[in-house]
Amino acid sequence: MPDPLTTPAAELPVRRLGPEDLDRCLALSQDRAWAREERKWLFLLENAEVHAIDAPSGELAGTVTLTRYGTAAAGIGMMLVATRYGGRGLGRQLMTHVLDTAGDAAVFLWATELGRPLYEKLGFETLGVTEARVGRLRPGNDPVLSRPADLDGDLDALLALDAEVFGADRAALLARLFAFAEEVRVVEDETGPTGYAVSWRSMNTLFIGPVVAGGEADARALVTDLARNADGLVRLEVERTRPGLLAWLGERGVTQAFSTSFMVHGGRPLPGDRTRMFAPMMLAMG
């Protein structure tokens, strides 16, 4: 096996990982001081493309995920290079590989300050800033304004709504996310569902996303109702172009943990109606 310490990065083979590589992914996260999010990594390994470069020791030298939404869009995430292999071009090699794999899709990602310079060199442009908000959301005496989704009766309507908002086909992924989720809730009018949101758990945190709604009031209602059963921390990602929602979250005890730059390759316009996308599914997938 080529050694990433001595072999030029461009000559290192990149392979697709599977669920059997879960422990290696967790070890790489720990090496980079990221949380060992077992459920999240397993969901990615089963539902996204996780690409990696191996080290001779049997560890992973680096990973990156690619989630395809038909041929229209693709999300990149979990770009990690092991500490001992940093500065050797492995990140560029992995990113080049998945960009080639994505073909003509509009490719997007959320970048940390550490990763942003590399992505800029590869042609990504920053279109916005997203705040990761974490805390114990205080619902107060808010009425319950959403209902639990009936995934037998609501599924087709929710998938159609999501396709309209997201602008690309993620029906298969959403069906698996709904099965993975803690709860799926819906807001509706006389015509049927107008918004939905999902909560899913990783370690001791309840993540909320995606959140799709016709307006901020409905987004707040969905978040509030999902957080009622959190029994601990909640987390969701919200763009800074939504100051009203961010202020409301702050008032309810959900404050900024960190921020990321939302970047699109070549600055291309993304499909869909993003005005109704209040939170992504997860930063690793979109």
C-alpha positions in Angstrom: 0.0 0.0 0.0 1.4 3.4 -0.9 2.5 5.5 2.1 0.9 9.0 2.3 4.0 10.2 4.0 6.3 9.4 1.0 4.0 9.0 -2.0 2.9 12.1 -4.0 -0.8 12.7 -3.2 -1.8 12.5 -6.9 -0.6 8.9 -7.0 -2.5 7.7 -3.9 -5.6 5.5 -4.6 -9.0 6.7 -3.3 -11.5 4.1 -2.4 -15.2 4.0 -1.4 -15.9 3.1 2.2 -18.7 1.0 3.6 -20.3 0.3 7.0 -17.5 -2.1 7.8 -15.2 1.0 8.0 -17.2 2.7 10.8 -14.5 2.2 13.4 -11.8 3.7 11.2 -14.0 6.8 10.5 -14.6 7.2 14.2 -10.9 7.0 14.9 -10.2 9.6 12.3 -12.8 12.0 13.8 -11.2 11.5 17.2 -7.7 12.2 15.8 -9.0 15.6 14.5 -10.7 16.3 17.9 -14.2 15.8 16.4 -16.9 14.0 18.3 -17.2 10.2 17.7 -20.7 10.4 16.2 -21.4 6.7 15.5 -25.0 7.1 14.3 -24.2 9.9 12.0 -21.1 8.2 10.5 -23.1 5.0 10.0 -25.9 6.9 8.3 -23.4 8.6 6.0 -21.7 5.3 5.2 -25.0 3.7 4.3 -26.6 6.6 2.4 -23.8 8.8 1.0 -20.6 8.1 -0.8 -17.7 8.1 1.6 -14.3 8.2 -0.2 -11.0 7.7 1.6 -7.3 7.3 1.3 -5.8 4.5 3.4 -2.7 4.5 5.5 -0.3 1.5 5.6 -1.1 1.1 9.3 -4.7 0.2 8.4 -6.0 3.6 9.6 -7.6 6.2 7.3 -5.3 8.9 6.1 -8.3 11.0 5.0 -12.0 11.0 4.1 -14.6 13.1 2.2 -18.3 12.4 1.6 -20.3 13.1 -1.5 -24.1 13.0 -1.5 -25.7 13.1 -5.0 -29.2 14.5 -5.6 -29.8 13.1 -9.1 -27.7 14.9 -11.6 -28.7 18.4 -10.5 -26.9 18.9 -7.2 -24.4 17.3 -4.9 -23.1 18.0 -1.4 -19.6 17.5 0.0 -18.8 17.0 3.7 -16.6 15.3 6.3 -13.4 16.4 4.7 -10.9 15.1 7.2 -7.1 14.4 7.0 -5.3 12.6 9.8 -3.0 14.9 11.8 0.2 13.1 10.8 -0.7 13.4 7.1 -1.6 17.1 7.1 0.1 19.4 4.6 0.8 16.7 2.0 -1.9 17.5 -0.4 -4.3 14.7 0.6 -7.2 17.1 1.1 -6.8 18.5 -2.4 -6.5 14.9 -3.8 -9.8 13.9 -2.1 -11.6 17.0 -3.1 -10.5 16.7 -6.7 -11.6 13.1 -6.8 -15.2 13.9 -5.6 -15.5 17.0 -7.8 -14.7 14.7 -10.8 -17.1 12.1 -9.5 -19.9 14.7 -9.2 -19.9 15.5 -12.9 -22.0 18.4 -14.0 -23.9 18.8 -10.7 -24.0 22.0 -8.8 -21.7 21.2 -5.9 -22.0 22.8 -2.5 -20.5 22.5 1.0 -20.1 24.2 4.4 -16.5 25.2 5.1 -14.7 25.9 8.4 -12.2 28.7 8.4 -9.5 26.0 8.3 -10.8 24.4 5.1 -12.0 27.5 3.3 -8.7 28.5 1.6 -8.4 25.1 0.0 -11.9 25.2 -1.3 -11.4 28.7 -2.7 -8.3 27.4 -4.6 -10.5 24.7 -6.1 -13.1 27.2 -7.4 -15.6 27.4 -4.6 -17.2 30.7 -3.9 -18.8 31.8 -0.6 -22.5 32.6 -0.9 -23.3 33.0 2.8 -22.5 32.2 6.4 -24.4 29.6 8.5 -24.5 29.6 12.3 -24.6 26.3 14.2 -26.9 27.0 17.1 -26.8 24.7 20.2 -28.7 24.9 23.5 -31.7 23.8 25.5 -34.6 25.4 23.7 -37.2 26.9 26.0 -40.7 26.4 24.5 -42.5 28.4 27.1 -46.3 28.3 26.8 -46.3 28.1 23.0 -49.3 26.2 21.6 -48.6 23.1 19.5 -49.0 24.2 15.9 -47.7 21.2 14.0 -48.7 17.6 13.9 -46.7 14.3 13.7 -46.3 13.2 10.1 -48.2 10.2 9.0 -45.5 8.6 6.8 -48.0 6.4 5.1 -50.4 9.2 4.2 -48.0 12.2 4.0 -45.0 10.7 2.3 -45.8 11.5 -1.3 -46.8 15.1 -0.4 -43.7 15.7 1.7 -41.4 14.4 -1.1 -43.1 16.6 -3.6 -42.8 19.6 -1.4 -39.2 18.9 -0.7 -38.4 18.4 -4.4 -40.0 21.8 -5.1 -38.0 23.6 -2.4 -34.6 21.7 -2.7 -34.9 21.6 -6.5 -33.3 18.1 -6.8 -34.4 14.5 -6.2 -33.6 13.4 -2.7 -36.7 11.2 -2.2 -34.7 8.0 -1.5 -32.5 9.7 1.0 -35.5 11.4 2.8 -37.3 8.1 3.1 -34.3 6.7 4.9 -33.9 9.8 7.0 -37.5 9.6 8.1 -36.8 6.0 9.3 -33.7 7.2 11.0 -35.4 10.2 12.7 -36.6 10.7 16.2 -39.7 12.6 14.9 -41.1 14.1 11.7 -43.6 17.0 12.0 -45.8 18.8 9.5 -47.5 22.1 9.2 -50.4 22.4 6.8 -53.3 24.4 5.4 -56.5 23.3 3.7 -54.5 22.2 0.6 -52.2 19.9 2.6 -48.6 20.0 4.0 -46.9 23.4 3.5 -43.8 22.5 5.6 -42.1 19.8 7.5 -39.1 19.3 9.8 -37.1 16.3 11.1 -35.3 15.7 14.4 -32.6 13.0 14.7 -30.2 12.2 17.4 -26.4 12.0 17.6 -24.9 11.2 20.9 -26.5 13.5 23.5 -27.8 16.1 21.0 -31.1 16.3 19.1 -30.4 17.7 15.7 -33.2 19.5 13.8 -33.1 19.5 10.1 -34.2 19.8 7.4 -36.7 22.5 8.2 -38.9 23.4 5.2 -41.6 26.0 5.7 -43.6 28.7 3.9 -42.6 31.3 6.4 -40.7 32.0 9.6 -43.7 31.5 11.9 -44.2 28.0 10.6 -40.4 27.3 10.9 -40.5 28.4 14.5 -43.5 26.2 15.2 -41.8 23.1 13.8 -38.6 23.7 15.7 -40.5 24.4 18.9 -42.6 21.2 18.6 -39.7 19.0 17.8 -37.7 20.4 20.7 -40.4 19.7 23.3 -39.1 16.1 23.6 -35.4 16.9 23.3 -34.5 16.2 27.0 -31.2 18.0 26.5 -29.4 20.0 23.8 -30.8 20.8 20.4 -28.8 21.9 17.4 -29.7 23.3 14.1 -27.9 25.3 11.4 -29.4 28.7 10.2 -28.1 31.2 7.7 -27.3 34.7 8.8 -29.8 35.9 6.2 -32.5 34.9 8.7 -31.8 37.4 11.6 -35.3 37.1 13.0 -35.0 33.3 13.4 -31.5 33.6 14.9 -32.7 36.2 17.4 -35.6 34.1 18.4 -33.4 31.1 18.9 -31.0 33.2 21.1 -34.0 34.4 23.2 -35.0 30.8 23.7 -31.5 29.7 24.8 -30.1 28.3 21.6 -26.9 30.2 20.9 -24.1 30.2 18.4 -21.5 27.4 18.8 -19.6 28.1 15.6 -20.1 29.3 12.0 -19.3 28.0 8.6 -19.2 29.5 5.1 -21.7 28.1 2.6 -19.8 27.6 -0.6 -20.8 26.6 -4.1 -18.4 25.4 -6.8 -18.0 28.1 -9.4 -20.6 30.2 -7.6 -23.3 28.4 -9.6 -27.0 29.0 -8.7 -28.6 26.2 -6.9 -31.9 24.7 -8.0 -35.1 25.0 -6.1 -36.7 27.7 -3.9 -34.2 28.2 -1.1 -36.4 30.9 0.5 -38.4 28.1 2.1 -35.3 26.1 3.3 -34.8 27.2 6.9 -32.3 24.6 7.9 -30.4 21.8 6.1 -30.5 18.2 6.9 -26.9 18.1 8.1 -23.8 20.0 7.1 -22.3 16.8 5.8 -25.1 16.3 3.3 -27.2 19.4 2.7 
